[in-house]
Amino acid sequence: MDKDDHVRACYLHACLKNVPRDFLTNTSLRERFGIEEQNLSTASRLIRDAIEVRAIFPYDPAAPKLMKYVPWWAAPAPDGGRS
């Protein structure tokens, strides 16, 4: 798979996790792709690539150790939802 395929797969994983109101995490992505725990940086790189092209967004950037991600269309509004 090339980089675009990995980004698309990461985005689709976020979509599938969002259906039952769950989140994409580093752990869930490693499980989906069969990435071993010692290769944690691989999953982090895939997530970073998907964020760069704005396919996924952090759900709560205030909790960096427990980062959760959602597809772009489910991202919280930048103003906290206030209009």
PyRosetta script that sets phi, psi and omega in degrees:
from pyrosetta import init, pose_from_sequence

init()
pose = pose_from_sequence("MDKDDHVRACYLHACLKNVPRDFLTNTSLRERFGIEEQNLSTASRLIRDAIEVRAIFPYDPAAPKLMKYVPWWAAPAPDGGRS")
pose.set_psi(1, 138.6)
pose.set_omega(1, 176.2)
pose.set_phi(2, -89.5)
pose.set_psi(2, -178.9)
pose.set_omega(2, -175.1)
pose.set_phi(3, -60.2)
pose.set_psi(3, -42.9)
pose.set_omega(3, 179.7)
pose.set_phi(4, -61.0)
pose.set_psi(4, -40.0)
pose.set_omega(4, 178.2)
pose.set_phi(5, -64.7)
pose.set_psi(5, -40.9)
pose.set_omega(5, 178.5)
pose.set_phi(6, -64.5)
pose.set_psi(6, -42.0)
pose.set_omega(6, 178.2)
pose.set_phi(7, -62.4)
pose.set_psi(7, -44.8)
pose.set_omega(7, 179.5)
pose.set_phi(8, -62.4)
pose.set_psi(8, -42.2)
pose.set_omega(8, 178.9)
pose.set_phi(9, -64.8)
pose.set_psi(9, -39.0)
pose.set_omega(9, 177.9)
pose.set_phi(10, -64.5)
pose.set_psi(10, -44.3)
pose.set_omega(10, 177.9)
pose.set_phi(11, -60.9)
pose.set_psi(11, -46.6)
pose.set_omega(11, -179.3)
pose.set_phi(12, -65.1)
pose.set_psi(12, -35.7)
pose.set_omega(12, 175.9)
pose.set_phi(13, -62.6)
pose.set_psi(13, -42.6)
pose.set_omega(13, 177.5)
pose.set_phi(14, -61.9)
pose.set_psi(14, -39.6)
pose.set_omega(14, 178.2)
pose.set_phi(15, -63.1)
pose.set_psi(15, -46.3)
pose.set_omega(15, -179.7)
pose.set_phi(16, -63.7)
pose.set_psi(16, -38.3)
pose.set_omega(16, 178.7)
pose.set_phi(17, -69.3)
pose.set_psi(17, -30.0)
pose.set_omega(17, -176.6)
pose.set_phi(18, -73.6)
pose.set_psi(18, -26.4)
pose.set_omega(18, -177.8)
pose.set_phi(19, -55.3)
pose.set_psi(19, -49.3)
pose.set_omega(19, 177.1)
pose.set_phi(20, -89.5)
pose.set_psi(20, 21.4)
pose.set_omega(20, 179.5)
pose.set_phi(21, 65.5)
pose.set_psi(21, 38.5)
pose.set_omega(21, 176.0)
pose.set_phi(22, -107.3)
pose.set_psi(22, -178.1)
pose.set_omega(22, -175.9)
pose.set_phi(23, -132.2)
pose.set_psi(23, 152.5)
pose.set_omega(23, 168.7)
pose.set_phi(24, -74.5)
pose.set_psi(24, 133.0)
pose.set_omega(24, 174.2)
pose.set_phi(25, -131.8)
pose.set_psi(25, 168.7)
pose.set_omega(25, 176.9)
pose.set_phi(26, -57.9)
pose.set_psi(26, -43.0)
pose.set_omega(26, -179.3)
pose.set_phi(27, -64.2)
pose.set_psi(27, -45.0)
pose.set_omega(27, -178.3)
pose.set_phi(28, -65.8)
pose.set_psi(28, -35.3)
pose.set_omega(28, 178.5)
pose.set_phi(29, -69.9)
pose.set_psi(29, -39.7)
pose.set_omega(29, 176.5)
pose.set_phi(30, -61.3)
pose.set_psi(30, -41.7)
pose.set_omega(30, 178.6)
pose.set_phi(31, -64.4)
pose.set_psi(31, -42.8)
pose.set_omega(31, -178.8)
pose.set_phi(32, -61.9)
pose.set_psi(32, -44.5)
pose.set_omega(32, -176.7)
pose.set_phi(33, -90.9)
pose.set_psi(33, -4.2)
pose.set_omega(33, -179.2)
pose.set_phi(34, 70.5)
pose.set_psi(34, 33.6)
pose.set_omega(34, 179.2)
pose.set_phi(35, -86.8)
pose.set_psi(35, 128.7)
pose.set_omega(35, -179.1)
pose.set_phi(36, -71.4)
pose.set_psi(36, 154.3)
pose.set_omega(36, -174.5)
pose.set_phi(37, -59.2)
pose.set_psi(37, -33.8)
pose.set_omega(37, -179.7)
pose.set_phi(38, -70.1)
pose.set_psi(38, -12.0)
pose.set_omega(38, 177.2)
pose.set_phi(39, -103.8)
pose.set_psi(39, 37.5)
pose.set_omega(39, -179.1)
pose.set_phi(40, -53.5)
pose.set_psi(40, -36.6)
pose.set_omega(40, -177.0)
pose.set_phi(41, -64.7)
pose.set_psi(41, -26.5)
pose.set_omega(41, 178.1)
pose.set_phi(42, -64.4)
pose.set_psi(42, -47.3)
pose.set_omega(42, 178.4)
pose.set_phi(43, -64.5)
pose.set_psi(43, -39.2)
pose.set_omega(43, 178.6)
pose.set_phi(44, -62.7)
pose.set_psi(44, -39.5)
pose.set_omega(44, 178.6)
pose.set_phi(45, -65.7)
pose.set_psi(45, -41.5)
pose.set_omega(45, 178.7)
pose.set_phi(46, -62.8)
pose.set_psi(46, -41.4)
pose.set_omega(46, 177.6)
pose.set_phi(47, -64.2)
pose.set_psi(47, -45.8)
pose.set_omega(47, 179.5)
pose.set_phi(48, -59.2)
pose.set_psi(48, -42.2)
pose.set_omega(48, 178.1)
pose.set_phi(49, -61.7)
pose.set_psi(49, -41.3)
pose.set_omega(49, 180.0)
pose.set_phi(50, -69.0)
pose.set_psi(50, -34.0)
pose.set_omega(50, 176.9)
pose.set_phi(51, -68.3)
pose.set_psi(51, -41.3)
pose.set_omega(51, -178.8)
pose.set_phi(52, -57.8)
pose.set_psi(52, -37.0)
pose.set_omega(52, 179.9)
pose.set_phi(53, -93.8)
pose.set_psi(53, 9.5)
pose.set_omega(53, 175.3)
pose.set_phi(54, 62.4)
pose.set_psi(54, 32.8)
pose.set_omega(54, 175.9)
pose.set_phi(55, -82.0)
pose.set_psi(55, -32.7)
pose.set_omega(55, 176.9)
pose.set_phi(56, -132.9)
pose.set_psi(56, 160.2)
pose.set_omega(56, 179.6)
pose.set_phi(57, -135.6)
pose.set_psi(57, 149.0)
pose.set_omega(57, 173.3)
pose.set_phi(58, -63.2)
pose.set_psi(58, 138.7)
pose.set_omega(58, 178.7)
pose.set_phi(59, -78.6)
pose.set_psi(59, -43.1)
pose.set_omega(59, 179.4)
pose.set_phi(60, -138.5)
pose.set_psi(60, 88.1)
pose.set_omega(60, -177.0)
pose.set_phi(61, -62.9)
pose.set_psi(61, -11.5)
pose.set_omega(61, -179.7)
pose.set_phi(62, -75.3)
pose.set_psi(62, -9.8)
pose.set_omega(62, -178.7)
pose.set_phi(63, -119.5)
pose.set_psi(63, 73.1)
pose.set_omega(63, -172.9)
pose.set_phi(64, -63.3)
pose.set_psi(64, -28.6)
pose.set_omega(64, 179.7)
pose.set_phi(65, -73.5)
pose.set_psi(65, -25.7)
pose.set_omega(65, -176.3)
pose.set_phi(66, -119.8)
pose.set_psi(66, 44.6)
pose.set_omega(66, -174.1)
pose.set_phi(67, -60.1)
pose.set_psi(67, 137.2)
pose.set_omega(67, 175.6)
pose.set_phi(68, -126.9)
pose.set_psi(68, 145.9)
pose.set_omega(68, -175.6)
pose.set_phi(69, -129.0)
pose.set_psi(69, 150.9)
pose.set_omega(69, 178.0)
pose.set_phi(70, -131.0)
pose.set_psi(70, 160.2)
pose.set_omega(70, 175.1)
pose.set_phi(71, -63.7)
pose.set_psi(71, 159.5)
pose.set_omega(71, -175.6)
pose.set_phi(72, -54.3)
pose.set_psi(72, -36.8)
pose.set_omega(72, -175.5)
pose.set_phi(73, -77.5)
pose.set_psi(73, -10.0)
pose.set_omega(73, 179.4)
pose.set_phi(74, -108.9)
pose.set_psi(74, 5.2)
pose.set_omega(74, -177.4)
pose.set_phi(75, -66.8)
pose.set_psi(75, 141.2)
pose.set_omega(75, 176.7)
pose.set_phi(76, -61.2)
pose.set_psi(76, 146.8)
pose.set_omega(76, 177.9)
pose.set_phi(77, -62.9)
pose.set_psi(77, 141.3)
pose.set_omega(77, -178.3)
pose.set_phi(78, -60.1)
pose.set_psi(78, -26.0)
pose.set_omega(78, -179.6)
pose.set_phi(79, -95.7)
pose.set_psi(79, 15.8)
pose.set_omega(79, 179.1)
pose.set_phi(80, 78.1)
pose.set_psi(80, 15.1)
pose.set_omega(80, 178.1)
pose.set_phi(81, 90.1)
pose.set_psi(81, 1.6)
pose.set_omega(81, 178.8)
pose.set_phi(82, -84.8)
pose.set_psi(82, 142.3)
pose.set_omega(82, 179.0)
pose.set_phi(83, -109.0)
pose.dump_pdb("model.pdb")
